[in-house]
Amino acid sequence: MRLAHTTPALLVAALFAVACATATAQEPGVADAALGGDVAEAKLRAVAAYDAWCAVRDPWDAARRPLLKDNEELRKRLVADGLSTAEMRDIDERLAQVGTALKDLDAHEKEMRALRKPFIAAFQEVEWSAWDPKDAKQAALLDDAMMNLITETARDDRGPLTIRVTEYLLGAMPEGKSAGALVSRLYPLSVIATAKDQGRPEAALPRLQEAFDRVGERGKPGALMWLAEYHARAGNVDRARDLNQQAWDAIPAVRKTGDPRGAVKELLEMRMRLVGKAAPGFHVKERLGTDREQVLVPGRVTVLTFFNSSNRVARGHVPHFERLLAKYGDGLQIAGICRRETRGFLPASREELAGENGTPWRAAVGDDAEFLEHLRAFRAVAKPVYPWFMVTNADFEACGIEAVPAFAVVDTSGRVTYARLGGDLALLEDALDLAFAAKR
């Protein structure tokens, strides 16, 4: 295990100071004499702003990436069974070191945004067609600008812009990193939501298929995964399984940093383990809010929601699940699934479940009894109307779940028809609508 250290954060802090002081003095790296004077000057301004931003962003990314990897590896070790108190404390100490280093870096996020904003503003002064995607420098600028243009846009306007940006990149730079990343997440979400809002959910399928046909190799697995998502939500579970398998097979074992296929593989793991198969059997160690021995109730549609108290999104889902129970009635059951953790959070009140007002919790011993005391305290604040089940770490691993929130929908026959890592409840509700339509 590599020991975390804070030196990269201190170096980046110094680089930030230099970059911010010299941002306006960056020399432009691109000129285009073939364009009119106004356009050429606008491009030069955009390139100068881009260089200033990259002077800060690149060392920040380089320092942050290994820290995030350390954090992930340490957290995986922390939930392993059989840790001694000394081992747990050692991992906890290393996590604290990594956390401190990440906070040092994240403290400069405002400076990052301050340099990104003038770059995006300058980029918007130039027509997209004025950039040459065959020129390496301009292609890199265009790739970064397009993704960050979406980030800088108001949330309500992001869907249409995401579709426009992605479809432009699929034509101009299908092998680019942004095309692959967008096709793997934001573009399908926007296409599905737009088609649904227009009352024509089936209209999403041809656009998803076209994205797969046009995107480069790095974006193929993500495009296949979203085609599988569409078919799973449409009730074509076997087709979804086939597409998920194709996506899995298209991910190389060795990938470069930033390759979107890495994130796709993490999302696919749960779907590959569950969709189209019998619901998993859990080794229940403790149950809260119920006396029944088994997680599933035969003959009822079930949502398995995997959670912990540390994740704000997962905490905030509790009231939403109550709304789903009210919508679907007795035909639906919801089961909260968790495993022993050594860190958690106790919100100040039920109204602040998704907020930061509360008390962090850390295990002193790391055994089940200590965690259950925290879990009961958390449940007393959250007040869910559905049961929680504490299962084993091996159960989480068997389901392909390394992070929360995550969901799975089990139909009345006990088959998993839908599974997803992430917190999008709208997609879950669509899957439930279909499950209840099939039940009727």
CORQUI-V939083 format. One record per backbone hydrogen bond with DSSP energy under -0.5 kcal/mol. CO is the residue of the C=O (numbers start at 1). NH is the residue of the N-H. If there is no record, write none. Layout:
# CORQUI-V939083
CO:NH ; CO:NH
This chain:
# CORQUI-V939083
6:9 ; 6:10 ; 7:11 ; 8:12 ; 9:13 ; 10:14 ; 11:15 ; 12:16 ; 13:17 ; 14:18 ; 15:19 ; 16:20 ; 17:21 ; 18:22 ; 19:23 ; 22:25 ; 23:26 ; 32:35 ; 36:40 ; 37:41 ; 38:42 ; 39:43 ; 40:44 ; 41:45 ; 42:46 ; 43:47 ; 44:48 ; 45:49 ; 46:50 ; 47:51 ; 48:52 ; 49:53 ; 50:54 ; 51:55 ; 52:56 ; 53:56 ; 53:57 ; 54:58 ; 56:60 ; 57:61 ; 58:62 ; 59:63 ; 60:64 ; 61:65 ; 62:66 ; 63:67 ; 64:68 ; 65:69 ; 66:70 ; 67:71 ; 68:72 ; 69:73 ; 70:74 ; 71:75 ; 72:76 ; 73:77 ; 74:78 ; 75:79 ; 76:79 ; 77:80 ; 80:83 ; 84:88 ; 85:89 ; 86:90 ; 87:91 ; 88:92 ; 89:93 ; 90:94 ; 91:95 ; 92:96 ; 93:97 ; 94:98 ; 95:99 ; 96:100 ; 97:101 ; 98:102 ; 99:103 ; 100:104 ; 101:105 ; 102:106 ; 103:107 ; 105:108 ; 106:109 ; 108:112 ; 109:113 ; 110:114 ; 111:115 ; 112:116 ; 113:117 ; 114:118 ; 115:119 ; 116:120 ; 117:121 ; 118:122 ; 119:123 ; 120:124 ; 122:125 ; 123:126 ; 127:130 ; 128:131 ; 131:133 ; 132:135 ; 134:136 ; 135:139 ; 136:140 ; 137:141 ; 138:142 ; 139:143 ; 140:144 ; 141:145 ; 142:146 ; 143:147 ; 144:148 ; 145:149 ; 146:150 ; 147:151 ; 148:152 ; 150:153 ; 154:157 ; 154:158 ; 155:158 ; 157:161 ; 158:162 ; 159:163 ; 160:164 ; 161:165 ; 162:166 ; 163:167 ; 164:168 ; 165:169 ; 166:170 ; 167:171 ; 168:171 ; 168:172 ; 169:173 ; 173:176 ; 174:216 ; 176:180 ; 177:181 ; 178:182 ; 179:183 ; 180:184 ; 182:185 ; 182:187 ; 182:188 ; 185:189 ; 186:190 ; 187:191 ; 188:192 ; 189:193 ; 190:194 ; 191:195 ; 192:196 ; 193:197 ; 194:198 ; 195:200 ; 196:199 ; 200:203 ; 201:204 ; 202:205 ; 202:206 ; 203:207 ; 204:208 ; 205:209 ; 206:210 ; 207:211 ; 208:212 ; 209:213 ; 210:214 ; 211:215 ; 216:219 ; 216:220 ; 217:220 ; 217:221 ; 219:223 ; 220:224 ; 221:225 ; 222:226 ; 223:227 ; 224:228 ; 225:229 ; 226:230 ; 227:231 ; 228:232 ; 229:233 ; 230:234 ; 231:236 ; 232:235 ; 235:237 ; 236:240 ; 237:241 ; 238:242 ; 239:243 ; 240:244 ; 241:245 ; 242:246 ; 243:247 ; 244:248 ; 245:249 ; 246:250 ; 248:251 ; 250:252 ; 253:255 ; 256:259 ; 259:262 ; 259:263 ; 260:264 ; 261:265 ; 262:266 ; 263:267 ; 264:268 ; 265:269 ; 266:270 ; 267:271 ; 268:272 ; 269:273 ; 270:274 ; 271:275 ; 274:277 ; 277:416 ; 282:284 ; 286:390 ; 288:388 ; 296:298 ; 297:300 ; 301:333 ; 302:304 ; 302:410 ; 303:305 ; 303:335 ; 304:306 ; 304:408 ; 305:337 ; 306:405 ; 306:406 ; 310:312 ; 311:315 ; 312:316 ; 313:317 ; 314:317 ; 315:318 ; 316:320 ; 317:321 ; 318:322 ; 319:323 ; 320:324 ; 321:325 ; 322:326 ; 323:327 ; 324:328 ; 325:329 ; 328:331 ; 329:332 ; 331:301 ; 333:303 ; 334:387 ; 335:305 ; 336:389 ; 337:307 ; 338:391 ; 342:363 ; 344:361 ; 345:347 ; 346:359 ; 349:352 ; 350:353 ; 352:355 ; 356:358 ; 357:348 ; 359:346 ; 361:344 ; 367:371 ; 368:372 ; 369:373 ; 370:374 ; 371:375 ; 372:376 ; 373:377 ; 374:378 ; 375:379 ; 376:380 ; 377:381 ; 378:382 ; 379:383 ; 387:336 ; 388:288 ; 389:338 ; 389:391 ; 390:285 ; 390:286 ; 391:340 ; 392:396 ; 393:397 ; 394:398 ; 395:399 ; 396:401 ; 397:400 ; 400:402 ; 405:422 ; 406:306 ; 407:420 ; 408:304 ; 408:410 ; 409:417 ; 409:418 ; 410:302 ; 411:414 ; 412:299 ; 414:279 ; 415:411 ; 415:417 ; 416:276 ; 418:409 ; 420:407 ; 420:422 ; 423:425 ; 424:428 ; 425:429 ; 426:430 ; 427:431 ; 428:432 ; 429:433 ; 430:434 ; 431:435 ; 432:436 ; 433:437 ; 434:438 ; 435:439 ; 436:440
